[in-house]
Amino acid sequence: MLADRAKIYVAGGNGGRGVASFRREKFVPMGGPDGGDGGHGGNVYLRVVDDLVTLLPFKYQAHFKAQHGEAGKGRKMHGAKGEHLYVDVPPGTIVYDDESGEPIVDLTEPGQTFLIAKGGRGGLGNTHFTTSTHQAPNIYELGEPGIDLWIQLELKLIADVGLVGFPNAGKSTLLAAASAARPKIADYPFTTLEPNLGVVEVRGRRGDAFVMADIPGLIEGAAEGVGLGHEFLRHVERTRLLVHVIDGSGGLEERDPVGDFNLVDEELEAYSAAIAEKPRFLAINKIDLVEARDNLTYIHEQIDGRVERVFEISGVTGEGVKELMEAVADRLQSIPRDVDLLPPDEHRVYSLDKDDEYRWEAEQISPHHYEVRGTKLERYLRMTDFTNEQAADRFQRILESAGVSAHLTKLGIQPGDTVHILDAELVWDQASVEAEQREAEREHRRRTHRQRIEDTFGKDADRSATRRRQQRRADQERAVKAERES
């Protein structure tokens, strides 16, 4: 069974949490922090495997999650990294973002891999937060969640040659006669309900071998999705050469072979101009029948010149099949093998520009609600344990150093107002506001005092005044010392 569409969920592993730990050993009473970092989460990769020809396995498993990173440990031991997860897909798989519908990547080459969901970064242990004034920090980071998304997979078979034509034109019979493929064959329309592939070896040389696909019969309106038109036509897009097969006899229904050719030709052009422009041969099939031989002159008069070459064949007896396959092999030598359907500029790569990482936005969304957005701030939020007071204070300092607090103050935020970052709701703290204002006032006074001294005594006056104060203090200390000695 050929399954050529699937929707799956992929998720990178979460990073492991860091740990707050302190060295505790005999004869080391004042051991410092020794908390290790968490391990990074595993990535999810899509990997092209040559022996897969269908997306059927994804009908039974649709969720793929990489392994989480392990938590850090004491003694500066880092947690183990999560193992990467490889999801195997067949060649010819195009990946789309399920939410936006935009193409992400076209996977065509066996062995090709693509990072689709990156694992989260491991959290830092408390050894990273030691400063000259804070020798025993109890801060650690939570692990960063991995990227997760739903994606659509669409398989477009990679074949060199596509057999197209009306139902019961003899495409499956031709494929069976030219290759080792054994498709279902019967004398009624719509025998073929899914594409079949066969490898054709010409002249016994591997260099002349090619893959030929039997595309199920097209009917009028296929380009608009009538019947299974779209399901079949997509598999023609990657072929390099088309062989249009018509029933020269007209069949039991006594159809017009030229009319059938015209209908299929119109459907190909309506579906895609690129398909309509592909090199094309015509194979007039079933010439072992008297009716087909009687129609040859009429068919040649109407179609010659509209295709590159015309061949008279019989898939049942094998007449003309070898000559057709040799001509196909020769023509393929001059057609480049370019199966990637996505232009280079349409390939999406999940990467983060450094400028985007540090960019943030803040806006007021209602009288007492504000929203802050920014990649780096959101990462810090996910990795902050707000039950830890020191960690919560650190996040507040991050907002201040990034200028978010000052911008929210300009927007008119008041104590008790709510700040939304991702799914978190943070209450604006009066104490933090007042502390920030006091620090700003002190800094303003310092700058004003320094500017006043420079305006009065020059730029070096501040340093001179400091030296004079130090000199006066030293003189006073010497005077006190001399009085005590006397």
Secondary structure, 3 states (H helix, E strand, C coil): CCCCEEEEEEECCCCCCCCCCECCECCECCCCECCCCCCCCCCEEEEECCCCCCCHHHHCCCEEECCCCCCCECCCECCCCCCCEEEEECCCEEEEECCCCCEEEEECCCCCEEEEECCCCCCCCHHHHCCCCCCCCCCCCCCCCCCEEEEEEEECCCCCEEEEECCCCCHHHHHHHHCCCCCCCCCCCCCCCCCEEEEEEECCEEEEEEEEEECCCCCCCHHHCCCCHHHHHHHHCCCCEEEEEEECCCCCCCCCHHHHHHHHHHHHHHHCHHHHCCCEEEEEECCCCHHHHHHHHHHHHHHCCCCCEEEECCCCCCCCHHHHHHHHHHHHCCCCCCCCCCCHHHCCCCCCCHHHHHCEEEEEEECCEEEEEEHHHHHHHHCCCCCCHHHHHHHHHHHHHCCHHHHHHHCCCCCCCEEEECCEEEECCHHHHHHHHHHHHHHHHHHHHHHHHHHHHCCCHHHHHHHHHHHHHHHHHHHHHHHHHC
